[in-house]
Amino acid sequence: MNKHIVKPVLFIGLAVCTALAAFTLDNKKANNIPVASPGYKWTRLTDNAAFRKSYNFQLFSQNNLLWAFHPEGNYYSTDGKQWTISALTNSIHNLAFLDYVQFDNSILGLGYFKGNIEQYELRTPVTQTKDLKTWTTLATKTNLPKRFFYHPVVFKNRIWIFGGTADGEKSLDDAWSSADGVQWIQEAEHLPFGERSGQQFIVFNNRLYMMDNDVWVSDDGIHWEKIADQITNATLFGYASVVFDNKIWLLGCNRNGQFASKVYVSGDGINWQEQDAPWSPRGGIAAAVYNGKLYMTGGKYGGFRNGTTETEFVYSNDVWMLEKIK
């Protein structure tokens, strides 16, 4: 499932400063929000999962299990409550910069990133796991576009990459695709929605959707049509996108530089309904649909400590489940 954020520019540079300036930390805030949205119910499964509190990692439904691909190891669960660490290691290293992607009944690790935005090592190996016990290296060096802060998406039996950044400063506006994760071809040099990094992609009703503050749709990954100038009248950042119950769900929609727990839901990508969620404000969450229910965990929230000028980041490892009320 699509992860998390501008892998995100949300957490570097000015965006962090804006978010910090806007909030005083209050860990009890979530208790004041109704736990049910119309037609759906959120349930907290655990306050403290087995994996460490963190953000910008991924959840997958794979091999009949719910998986958390965490920076410190990969965990699996049958119910979202009890988690077991797997022997499978973290092959791409820094999950804030690169993603795994589900493809052809397996999970691929696209590239390797070690370090931070100021000093890093970026390489282009591609790894694959089918049994979720060991990785197979498909190639140590590929023509995988050398970049980060992008979210790969599978569309029409190919893996697609749109935009991202090669240096952490300038975003890109091209499109690449691959039938195996190893050999890549450039499909478009300049996309109509322009230079972007961290934008979200989902496949919905056999069409490919790009979501940022605006929404674009494509039938082939190359030709795009804008269908919404804005999702809401605020600048959104830090959300994860999931298709659940034949709707597009945007989770953890932080607005105008402020962390929040907003959820936006749409049946067409044009008209969006805003909902409050019971979990605490955060960005960089992990989300996936498993056994017909939507699960989310992780995230990061920043602000000033109790009205002081001392900054603090709060990380999460609680697990929540959303289900449709019958």
VEXNU-904020 format. One line per field, with one value per residue: chain; residue in three letters; z, x, y of N, C-alpha, C in turn. Coordinates in steps of 0.001 Angstrom, whole numbers. Example, Ala and Ser with C-alpha at 12.3 -4.5 7.8 and 13.67 -1.06 7.14 Angstrom:
<recs>
chain: c(A  A) $
resn: c(ala  ser) $
n.zz: c(7800  7080) $
n.xx: c(13190  12850) $
n.yy: c(-5690  -2250) $
ca.zz: c(7800  7140) $
ca.xx: c(12300  13670) $
ca.yy: c(-4500  -1060) $
c.zz: c(7800  7870) $
c.xx: c(13200  12900) $
c.yy: c(-3300  30) $
</recs>
This chain:
<recs>
chain: c(A  A  A  A  A  A  A  A  A  A  A  A  A  A  A  A  A  A  A  A  A  A  A  A  A  A  A  A  A  A  A  A  A  A  A  A  A  A  A  A  A  A  A  A  A  A  A  A  A  A  A  A  A  A  A  A  A  A  A  A  A  A  A  A  A  A  A  A  A  A  A  A  A  A  A  A  A  A  A  A  A  A  A  A  A  A  A  A  A  A  A  A  A  A  A  A  A  A  A  A  A  A  A  A  A  A  A  A  A  A  A  A  A  A  A  A  A  A  A  A  A  A  A  A  A  A  A  A  A  A  A  A  A  A  A  A  A  A  A  A  A  A  A  A  A  A  A  A  A  A  A  A  A  A  A  A  A  A  A  A  A  A  A  A  A  A  A  A  A  A  A  A  A  A  A  A  A  A  A  A  A  A  A  A  A  A  A  A  A  A  A  A  A  A  A  A  A  A  A  A  A  A  A  A  A  A  A  A  A  A  A  A  A  A  A  A  A  A  A  A  A  A  A  A  A  A  A  A  A  A  A  A  A  A  A  A  A  A  A  A  A  A  A  A  A  A  A  A  A  A  A  A  A  A  A  A  A  A  A  A  A  A  A  A  A  A  A  A  A  A  A  A  A  A  A  A  A  A  A  A  A  A  A  A  A  A  A  A  A  A  A  A  A  A  A  A  A  A  A  A  A  A  A  A  A  A  A  A  A  A  A  A  A  A  A  A  A  A  A  A  A  A  A  A  A  A) $
resn: c(met  asn  lys  his  ile  val  lys  pro  val  leu  phe  ile  gly  leu  ala  val  cys  thr  ala  leu  ala  ala  phe  thr  leu  asp  asn  lys  lys  ala  asn  asn  ile  pro  val  ala  ser  pro  gly  tyr  lys  trp  thr  arg  leu  thr  asp  asn  ala  ala  phe  arg  lys  ser  tyr  asn  phe  gln  leu  phe  ser  gln  asn  asn  leu  leu  trp  ala  phe  his  pro  glu  gly  asn  tyr  tyr  ser  thr  asp  gly  lys  gln  trp  thr  ile  ser  ala  leu  thr  asn  ser  ile  his  asn  leu  ala  phe  leu  asp  tyr  val  gln  phe  asp  asn  ser  ile  leu  gly  leu  gly  tyr  phe  lys  gly  asn  ile  glu  gln  tyr  glu  leu  arg  thr  pro  val  thr  gln  thr  lys  asp  leu  lys  thr  trp  thr  thr  leu  ala  thr  lys  thr  asn  leu  pro  lys  arg  phe  phe  tyr  his  pro  val  val  phe  lys  asn  arg  ile  trp  ile  phe  gly  gly  thr  ala  asp  gly  glu  lys  ser  leu  asp  asp  ala  trp  ser  ser  ala  asp  gly  val  gln  trp  ile  gln  glu  ala  glu  his  leu  pro  phe  gly  glu  arg  ser  gly  gln  gln  phe  ile  val  phe  asn  asn  arg  leu  tyr  met  met  asp  asn  asp  val  trp  val  ser  asp  asp  gly  ile  his  trp  glu  lys  ile  ala  asp  gln  ile  thr  asn  ala  thr  leu  phe  gly  tyr  ala  ser  val  val  phe  asp  asn  lys  ile  trp  leu  leu  gly  cys  asn  arg  asn  gly  gln  phe  ala  ser  lys  val  tyr  val  ser  gly  asp  gly  ile  asn  trp  gln  glu  gln  asp  ala  pro  trp  ser  pro  arg  gly  gly  ile  ala  ala  ala  val  tyr  asn  gly  lys  leu  tyr  met  thr  gly  gly  lys  tyr  gly  gly  phe  arg  asn  gly  thr  thr  glu  thr  glu  phe  val  tyr  ser  asn  asp  val  trp  met  leu  glu  lys  ile  lys) $
n.zz: c(0  -509  972  2925  2718  1716  1310  2994  2091  3946  6361  6262  6163  5598  6039  8375  10263  10087  10942  13549  14727  14951  16841  20144  21983  22725  23966  24623  22978  21046  22420  22538  20169  18187  17732  15507  12082  9776  8828  9123  11345  13609  15337  18049  18105  19434  21775  21737  19656  18731  17273  17188  17955  15185  11882  8405  7267  5800  5347  4371  2827  2480  1385  2970  5399  7566  7085  8485  7230  8636  9800  11511  11112  9830  10418  11138  11249  12232  13057  13619  16211  17705  17013  15159  14761  11701  9925  7705  6346  6232  3152  1624  3292  4306  4967  4778  2430  233  -1284  -814  -3115  -3983  -6252  -8812  -7195  -5244  -3241  -4018  -3489  -4263  -5043  -2860  -21  2073  4867  5241  4257  3890  3623  1894  621  -2411  -4237  -6916  -6685  -7105  -5221  -4310  -2677  -2235  -442  1898  3718  2922  873  -2622  -4784  -7614  -9348  -9004  -9971  -11790  -14315  -12911  -12181  -10654  -7847  -5233  -2736  -4031  -4976  -5964  -8205  -9194  -12316  -14854  -15118  -14928  -13221  -12132  -12020  -11028  -11251  -8274  -6687  -7474  -5999  -3660  -3735  -6251  -7825  -10058  -13315  -14890  -16319  -15698  -16472  -15764  -16521  -14894  -12755  -12998  -15602  -17004  -18722  -20123  -20145  -20437  -20802  -19803  -17716  -17643  -15175  -14023  -12117  -9389  -6106  -3769  -4155  -4145  -5462  -6749  -7937  -9256  -10047  -12463  -13441  -13263  -10588  -9590  -6705  -4927  -3755  -5655  -8091  -10503  -13376  -15258  -18138  -19179  -17976  -19180  -20563  -19071  -17164  -15455  -12782  -10471  -8983  -6376  -3384  -966  573  1549  2121  1705  3288  3902  3881  3590  976  179  -1303  -368  294  -2186  -2466  -2431  47  2013  4428  7521  6910  7009  7418  5952  7082  9613  11884  11855  12257  10106  7700  4311  1986  -1066  -3823  -6444  -6894  -7334  -5787  -2368  960  4210  7188  10725  12542  15171  16063  17184  16017  13174  10774  7986  8203  8117  6030  5049  3322  4667  4768  4159  5736  6863  7899  10023  11160  13046  12472  12829  14877  15475  17680  20058  23392  25792  25689  25831  24415  23703  21490  20350  19094  18525  18182  16813  17499  17754  16707  14464  13274  10586  9806  7870  8886  9303) $
n.xx: c(830  293  2435  2852  4167  5398  7619  8482  8441  7256  8542  10954  12853  11011  8425  8411  8997  6736  4737  5565  5300  2628  1317  564  1625  -609  -1440  -3836  -5777  -7044  -8986  -11215  -12538  -15160  -15540  -16604  -17368  -19926  -21560  -19306  -16862  -14275  -11860  -9719  -7039  -4673  -2636  50  1997  4132  6301  8671  7817  7310  7567  6619  6752  5575  2447  1303  -955  -298  307  -1758  -1485  -1116  1263  3878  6251  8868  11291  13122  12846  10748  7378  4644  1100  -2006  -4256  -3873  -3392  -1623  1762  4462  7927  9665  12070  12826  14713  15319  15554  15864  16657  16592  13487  12170  12764  12614  10410  8889  7228  4294  4109  3281  2598  4546  6922  8767  11905  12880  15772  18316  18865  20886  21510  20891  19008  20999  23436  24108  23925  22986  21783  21017  19989  17741  15539  13742  11038  9214  8370  8475  10464  13102  15270  15705  18188  17546  18975  22067  22800  20949  18907  17069  15435  17443  16640  14529  11890  9482  6490  6082  3811  1600  289  -1684  -171  2453  5166  5154  6834  6656  7916  9431  12617  16017  17953  16964  16137  15187  12228  11015  9481  8871  8023  8359  8456  8218  8374  9342  10728  13434  14423  13956  11936  11676  8671  7504  8765  8048  5449  1971  1083  3278  6335  6832  7021  6613  3884  712  -393  -2996  -4799  -7950  -11084  -10057  -8522  -5785  -4908  -3590  -2769  -2443  -2522  -4324  -6183  -5534  -6189  -5600  -5629  -3586  -1164  427  -953  -2782  -5539  -6814  -9040  -9882  -9329  -8645  -8583  -9561  -10158  -7581  -4057  -2895  -913  1227  -421  -1723  -2839  -5577  -7561  -10718  -13688  -14759  -14115  -12020  -9693  -8138  -5804  -4850  -4709  -3038  -3231  -2559  32  -317  -499  -2921  -5847  -7390  -9567  -10202  -12710  -13745  -15823  -15302  -13057  -13390  -15386  -15208  -15470  -15053  -13792  -13499  -11066  -10481  -7904  -4766  -3456  -1289  1329  2674  1758  1111  -844  -3266  -5454  -6892  -8241  -10778  -11006  -9852  -6656  -4504  -1442  1391  3235  3958  4152  4502  5347  5174  6190  3790  3098  5538  8692  10075  10710  9152  8872  6382  6031  4266  2818  421  -2399  -5052  -8325  -10573  -13902  -16783  -20053  -22538) $
n.yy: c(-1192  2213  4471  6760  9528  12741  11696  12504  15678  16902  16406  17668  20658  23711  22844  21355  23307  24952  23204  22675  25165  25469  23841  22649  19920  17309  14475  13340  14116  12513  11086  12647  12598  11353  7824  6710  7079  8110  5235  3688  2218  2865  938  571  -1536  -2136  -381  -429  -1810  -4626  -3716  -993  2433  4472  5999  6500  3917  797  -958  -4172  -6462  -9677  -12988  -14041  -12757  -9894  -7491  -5525  -3559  -2512  -66  -1340  -4023  -6686  -7374  -9596  -10357  -11874  -10637  -7939  -7266  -8968  -9295  -10699  -10919  -11259  -13318  -12010  -9411  -5801  -4567  -2234  -269  2811  3746  6109  7286  5571  3109  -120  -2383  -4127  -6768  -8980  -11273  -11058  -9177  -6360  -4772  -1645  -334  1158  3036  4826  6818  10353  13307  15151  13833  10971  7564  6263  3624  1244  -1486  -4288  -6145  -9141  -10799  -13745  -15672  -14298  -14688  -14701  -12633  -12362  -11305  -9634  -8059  -6376  -3943  -1683  -34  1352  4344  6765  8046  9495  9881  9162  7352  4191  2515  -93  -722  -1896  -4265  -3412  -1809  1491  4637  7948  11137  12411  13024  13732  14880  15929  18520  19662  18735  16150  15491  13323  10044  6589  3075  -485  -3965  -5877  -4797  -4548  -3875  -765  1644  4896  6500  8979  12244  14725  15321  16335  17320  18385  19108  17014  15547  12927  12655  10905  7748  5715  2845  2806  1697  694  2758  5078  7103  10223  11939  14901  17990  18499  16490  14053  11973  8967  6817  5383  6004  7863  9904  12439  13727  16478  16277  17439  20512  20959  19031  19836  23045  23688  23307  20172  17621  14811  12506  9096  6929  4819  2259  1329  -405  271  2954  5879  6483  8882  9100  10557  13320  16062  19575  22740  23032  22014  19348  16756  14647  14072  12559  11962  11096  9614  8776  9136  10673  13303  14603  15111  13938  15095  13638  13081  11266  8845  8467  9883  13094  12984  12343  10473  7811  4223  2124  -342  -2616  -5469  -8635  -7566  -5293  -2089  -1197  719  2229  3517  6637  10191  13067  16500  19199  21969  21481  21411  24214  25472  26561  24403  21852  18815  15505  13147  9771  6938  3689  2487  503  614  -257  -28  -622  -1476  -691  -3018) $
ca.zz: c(0  -577  2246  3867  2726  816  2032  2728  2278  5198  7514  6099  5739  6116  6456  9771  11065  10121  11768  14928  15234  15011  17765  21426  22050  23636  23609  24962  22035  20309  23211  22412  18821  18045  17156  14333  11019  9252  8078  9389  12747  13946  16564  18410  18363  20449  21999  21696  18873  19028  16622  17809  17432  14047  10821  7045  6848  4993  5647  3216  2959  1605  1827  3985  6646  7564  7278  8710  6803  9596  9666  12317  10852  9239  11357  10554  12196  11683  13575  13887  17645  18040  15910  15266  13866  10686  9601  6536  6711  5520  2039  1023  4387  4856  4423  4594  1120  -805  -995  -1386  -3934  -4255  -7696  -9323  -6051  -4458  -2851  -4541  -2913  -5369  -4668  -1527  419  3411  5247  5388  3115  3757  3201  1700  -431  -3167  -5257  -7669  -6735  -6974  -4490  -4370  -1788  -2471  763  3001  4641  2401  -320  -3785  -5523  -9049  -10006  -8094  -10617  -12808  -14781  -12060  -12054  -9406  -7218  -4020  -2492  -4989  -4581  -7113  -8269  -10223  -13184  -16100  -15061  -14931  -12114  -12634  -11176  -11520  -10516  -7225  -6748  -7544  -5133  -2473  -3921  -7438  -8160  -11455  -13913  -15910  -16002  -16062  -16156  -15873  -16467  -13945  -11705  -13302  -16831  -16982  -19897  -19882  -20873  -20711  -20288  -19054  -17474  -17609  -13832  -13638  -11195  -8133  -5321  -2642  -4468  -3966  -6624  -6513  -9064  -8814  -11197  -13642  -13874  -12379  -9989  -8909  -5730  -4182  -3370  -6774  -8487  -11934  -13697  -16530  -18595  -19677  -17256  -19962  -20804  -17802  -17124  -14114  -12479  -9305  -8708  -4999  -2600  4  494  2416  1573  2361  3235  4851  3965  2881  160  140  -1835  574  112  -3468  -2295  -2172  1403  2318  5884  8113  6065  7723  6601  6149  7957  10948  11993  12157  12060  9126  6652  3191  1300  -2341  -4704  -7835  -6973  -7575  -4610  -1184  2258  5309  8409  11821  12983  16615  16432  17404  14810  12762  9360  7734  8704  7235  5905  4068  3470  4981  5082  4021  6689  6678  9073  9989  12313  12890  12249  13537  15181  16060  18234  21231  24597  26816  25618  25899  23116  23523  20481  20604  18121  19088  17212  17180  17090  17980  15499  14354  12195  10123  9164  7492  9782  8544) $
ca.xx: c(0  1045  2928  3172  4293  6335  8500  7897  8978  6588  9398  12221  12745  10034  7186  8548  8910  5346  3964  5962  4808  1179  688  1056  1369  -1653  -1626  -5178  -6722  -7808  -10099  -12354  -13083  -16028  -14810  -17292  -17834  -21190  -21485  -18052  -16445  -12868  -11592  -8305  -6692  -3624  -1956  1500  2344  5452  7352  8949  7109  8047  6731  7132  6950  4453  1652  894  -1660  473  363  -2795  -1076  -904  2689  4430  7650  9306  12728  13955  12502  9431  6502  3395  4  -3262  -5387  -3511  -3123  -401  2716  5647  8983  10061  13500  13049  15382  14966  16518  16102  17316  15893  12130  11652  13166  12251  9287  8667  6024  3743  4081  3348  2582  5771  7233  10061  12591  13431  16888  18923  19174  21464  21893  19818  18886  22225  24532  23508  24342  21821  22136  19847  19689  16334  15400  12392  10686  7929  7987  8609  11471  14410  15302  16496  18656  17304  20103  22759  22851  19901  18628  16050  15726  18149  15878  13814  10652  8429  5713  5801  2447  1424  -838  -1679  898  3771  5475  5337  7432  6370  8543  10416  13728  17335  18894  16299  15777  14352  11369  11036  8142  8873  7367  9091  7729  8983  7599  9956  11426  14864  14584  13032  11891  11052  7406  7228  9814  7413  4038  1193  894  4484  7318  6217  7615  5785  2461  150  -1012  -3790  -5586  -9340  -11965  -9215  -7839  -4705  -5159  -2525  -3356  -1558  -3650  -5243  -6375  -5434  -6518  -5033  -5953  -2392  24  1146  -1874  -3446  -6593  -7112  -10469  -10188  -8292  -8228  -9368  -10224  -9616  -6414  -2910  -2767  380  1464  -1446  -1612  -4028  -5987  -8892  -11448  -15136  -14995  -13918  -10653  -9542  -6896  -5704  -3839  -4612  -2617  -3671  -1966  1188  -695  -814  -4324  -6260  -8470  -9705  -11048  -13255  -14368  -16219  -14973  -11853  -13783  -16116  -14569  -16109  -14090  -14179  -12540  -10712  -10249  -6500  -4129  -2918  -1  1606  3576  1192  1065  -2230  -3515  -6693  -6600  -9460  -11964  -11008  -8746  -5784  -3501  -550  2560  3044  4794  3461  5456  4813  5844  5818  2987  3119  6895  9359  10805  10046  9118  8178  5717  5889  3161  2763  -905  -2983  -6488  -9020  -11824  -14788  -18097  -21118  -23549) $
ca.yy: c(0  3458  4847  7656  10943  13344  10904  13743  16977  17248  16297  18359  22042  24647  22197  20998  24523  25382  22290  22861  26435  25505  22939  22208  18489  16858  13074  12901  14708  11506  10581  13548  12483  10176  6703  6175  7950  7580  3988  2988  2244  2661  200  520  -2933  -2136  890  -591  -2997  -5187  -2932  298  3595  5013  6550  6302  2540  324  -2147  -4966  -7728  -10564  -14383  -14234  -12131  -8449  -7259  -4191  -3466  -1510  211  -2232  -5413  -6897  -8059  -10073  -10543  -12395  -9871  -6555  -7097  -9689  -9198  -11543  -10459  -12229  -13382  -11160  -8166  -4575  -4563  -914  451  3976  3707  7465  7781  4613  2221  -1443  -2416  -5452  -6984  -10352  -12201  -10908  -7803  -5918  -3632  -858  514  1133  4400  4874  8163  11329  14205  15937  12962  9658  6641  5805  2641  791  -2913  -4672  -7399  -9704  -11897  -14403  -16410  -13346  -15193  -14306  -11804  -12733  -10132  -9781  -7386  -5461  -2632  -1632  1331  1966  5780  7037  9128  9106  10625  8825  6185  3327  1988  -1116  -383  -2676  -5271  -2795  -906  2852  5664  9299  12229  12212  13965  13102  15584  16449  19928  19845  17605  15730  15422  12284  8776  5388  1846  -1719  -5206  -6806  -4071  -4484  -3101  371  2510  6197  6592  10395  13121  15802  15040  17576  17884  19105  18545  16587  14470  12531  12553  9574  7103  4515  2355  2812  1454  440  3968  5485  8415  10935  12852  15778  18840  18318  15094  13782  10589  8516  5466  4705  6442  8876  11012  12721  14741  16979  16174  18271  21502  20776  18087  20693  24402  23760  22595  18878  16947  13730  11464  7822  6680  3418  1971  477  -357  942  4389  6313  7006  9584  8987  11414  14517  17255  20702  24067  22960  21570  17934  16512  13254  14143  11558  12377  9925  9965  7690  9463  11486  14699  15063  14556  14138  15152  12947  13033  9920  8840  8384  11180  13730  12431  12150  9359  6565  3053  1669  -1398  -3375  -6865  -9379  -6736  -4188  -1150  -1110  1782  2280  4373  8064  11156  14315  17423  20436  22489  20762  22075  25662  26000  26646  23148  21024  17380  14676  11977  8685  6056  2285  1936  -78  860  -961  567  -1583  -982  -1128  -3761) $
c.zz: c(0  820  2521  3430  1671  1212  2691  3094  3518  6336  7300  5772  6381  6619  7914  10646  11182  11050  13232  15516  15541  16180  19110  21544  23093  23265  23917  23962  21367  21079  23070  21050  18729  17300  15915  13361  10438  8394  8330  10859  12868  15262  16825  18820  19421  20569  21712  20972  19170  18378  17267  17173  16329  13024  9471  6779  6173  5607  4343  3664  1965  2212  3021  5365  6458  7945  7534  8325  7505  9434  10405  12126  10327  10135  10641  11651  11483  12072  13834  15342  18037  16815  16204  14287  12950  10533  8416  6963  5920  4392  1448  2029  4909  4213  4279  3186  -32  -330  -1492  -2251  -4117  -5759  -8002  -8179  -5237  -3996  -3342  -3709  -4027  -4850  -3235  -1184  1849  3707  5449  4216  2872  3262  3075  607  -1098  -4274  -5873  -7749  -6655  -6318  -4518  -3288  -2163  -1220  2006  4123  4229  1170  -1399  -4504  -7009  -9865  -9005  -8648  -11778  -13348  -14105  -11905  -10676  -8759  -5953  -3838  -3609  -4478  -5810  -7043  -9394  -10994  -14495  -16209  -15205  -13669  -12702  -11557  -11827  -10635  -9436  -7339  -6772  -6578  -3867  -2601  -5086  -7710  -9665  -11984  -15015  -15426  -16525  -15735  -16391  -15772  -15446  -12785  -11972  -14524  -16894  -18295  -19526  -20774  -21247  -20071  -19432  -18942  -17306  -16217  -13260  -12621  -9846  -7423  -4147  -2928  -4392  -5256  -6174  -7826  -8567  -10038  -12512  -14228  -12823  -11900  -9340  -7991  -4977  -3437  -4433  -7116  -10007  -12171  -15082  -16849  -19027  -18959  -17945  -20187  -19570  -17953  -15679  -13879  -11240  -9060  -7284  -4306  -1547  -83  1523  1728  2359  2274  4158  4854  3219  2126  57  -550  -910  374  -1126  -3345  -2121  -784  1534  3833  6420  7308  6916  6821  6987  7162  9348  10930  12420  11995  11093  8131  5570  2391  21  -3120  -6148  -8000  -7178  -6330  -3377  76  3344  6531  9453  12180  14465  17015  16466  16099  14482  11253  9202  8263  7669  7210  4837  4348  3627  5427  5117  5004  6483  7982  8905  11272  12033  12730  13157  13686  15879  16603  19396  22465  25582  26852  25726  24492  22845  22555  20830  19451  18832  17972  17727  16744  17511  16646  15554  13149  11869  9419  8856  8439  8968  9061) $
c.xx: c(869  1310  2680  3391  5197  7611  9286  8718  8313  7590  10784  11926  11606  8785  7249  8375  7475  4535  4303  5359  3327  578  1373  705  308  -2006  -3021  -6217  -7617  -9022  -11352  -13029  -13958  -15305  -15480  -17637  -19097  -20985  -20245  -17683  -14950  -12769  -10095  -7971  -5605  -3037  -465  1850  3780  6584  7472  8116  7943  7063  7373  7557  5663  3747  1307  -12  -1016  526  -559  -2412  -1005  545  2978  5902  8255  10805  13620  13613  11090  8598  5235  2373  -1190  -4448  -5094  -3199  -1787  517  3950  6698  9416  11578  13844  13625  14824  15974  16785  16640  16498  14517  11508  11916  12740  11111  9543  7407  5591  3601  4200  3505  3878  5877  8640  10597  13293  14528  17353  19323  19687  21912  20693  19872  20168  23405  24000  24220  23084  22292  20867  19691  18179  16282  13948  12222  9313  7434  8000  9487  12863  14233  16150  16910  18465  18415  20741  22854  21864  19789  17383  16383  16304  17554  15214  12622  9631  7705  5424  4386  2381  149  -676  -427  2305  3936  5781  5977  7170  7092  9498  11500  15038  18323  18262  15860  14811  13546  11385  9618  8055  8140  8207  8236  8614  8052  8155  10676  12901  15142  13508  13101  11209  9825  7055  8322  9239  5922  3256  992  2184  5354  6670  7130  6691  4315  2001  -483  -1814  -4458  -7009  -10233  -11181  -8574  -6797  -4945  -3885  -3170  -2264  -2506  -4732  -5337  -6338  -5723  -5979  -5504  -4721  -1099  804  294  -2755  -4476  -6815  -8621  -10864  -9027  -7768  -9146  -10166  -9577  -8510  -5285  -2707  -1336  335  475  -1056  -2911  -4289  -7339  -9554  -12942  -15514  -14977  -12429  -10611  -8165  -6813  -4577  -3617  -4302  -2804  -2961  -821  891  -1041  -2267  -4607  -7430  -8395  -10590  -11432  -13942  -14714  -15858  -13693  -12123  -14424  -15593  -15343  -15041  -14647  -13086  -12291  -10351  -8788  -5872  -3594  -1536  126  2528  3074  1333  -366  -2337  -4874  -6325  -7888  -10697  -12082  -9752  -7963  -4812  -2689  565  2215  3905  4032  4445  4795  5650  5314  5085  3159  4495  7462  10199  10048  10151  8398  7617  5534  4857  3403  1444  -1453  -4493  -7054  -10321  -12641  -16126  -19137  -22211  -24953) $
c.yy: c(1248  3976  6250  9020  11471  12730  11874  14865  17503  17308  16876  19808  22797  23974  21801  22217  24993  24514  22476  24120  26398  24757  22872  20742  18181  15429  12571  13380  13682  11024  11437  13466  11248  9065  6150  7292  7335  6333  3162  3133  1991  1902  207  -912  -3068  -742  798  -1885  -3432  -4403  -1557  1409  4238  5564  6242  4860  2072  -875  -2841  -6106  -8680  -11968  -14640  -13702  -10622  -8201  -5787  -4240  -2255  -1259  -781  -3705  -5523  -7812  -8512  -10372  -11157  -11539  -8401  -6273  -7705  -9721  -10044  -11040  -11600  -12249  -12486  -9815  -6983  -4378  -3186  97  1639  4108  5085  7986  6875  3720  807  -1371  -3868  -5635  -8468  -11363  -12179  -9459  -7486  -4759  -2881  69  321  2561  4324  6290  9055  12302  14999  15105  11544  8862  6105  4869  2054  -730  -3137  -6045  -7852  -10770  -12435  -15112  -15539  -13891  -14742  -13428  -12471  -11457  -10380  -9143  -6431  -4050  -2639  -214  1893  3446  6104  8281  8612  10036  10404  7583  5325  2771  965  -818  -1134  -3549  -4703  -1949  463  3728  7016  10312  11754  13266  13199  13734  16148  17884  20114  18580  17355  15567  14367  11035  7625  4172  631  -2921  -6181  -6131  -3878  -3618  -2021  1142  3820  6323  8027  11237  14233  15512  16336  18154  18450  18384  18246  15589  14192  12404  11100  9058  5892  4115  2161  2705  1398  1694  4349  6916  8941  11960  13593  16710  18772  16833  14994  12305  10243  7104  4690  5089  7539  10118  11202  13834  15173  16911  16970  19220  21384  19777  18830  22069  24608  23006  21309  18366  15730  12595  10194  7590  5180  3333  955  684  461  2460  4652  6946  7657  9703  9859  12668  15731  18463  21987  24044  22477  20083  17760  15028  13207  12992  12145  11142  10384  8708  7941  10273  12959  15301  14334  14909  14106  14435  13115  11577  9963  8773  9774  11765  13186  12472  10966  8035  5455  2542  597  -2019  -4845  -7542  -8483  -5595  -3344  -1013  51  1757  3280  5839  8916  12463  15243  18673  20927  21766  21674  23594  26282  26124  25398  22249  19546  16686  13457  10959  7693  4622  1643  1423  98  119  -238  -510  -935  -1548  -1786  -3460) $
</recs>
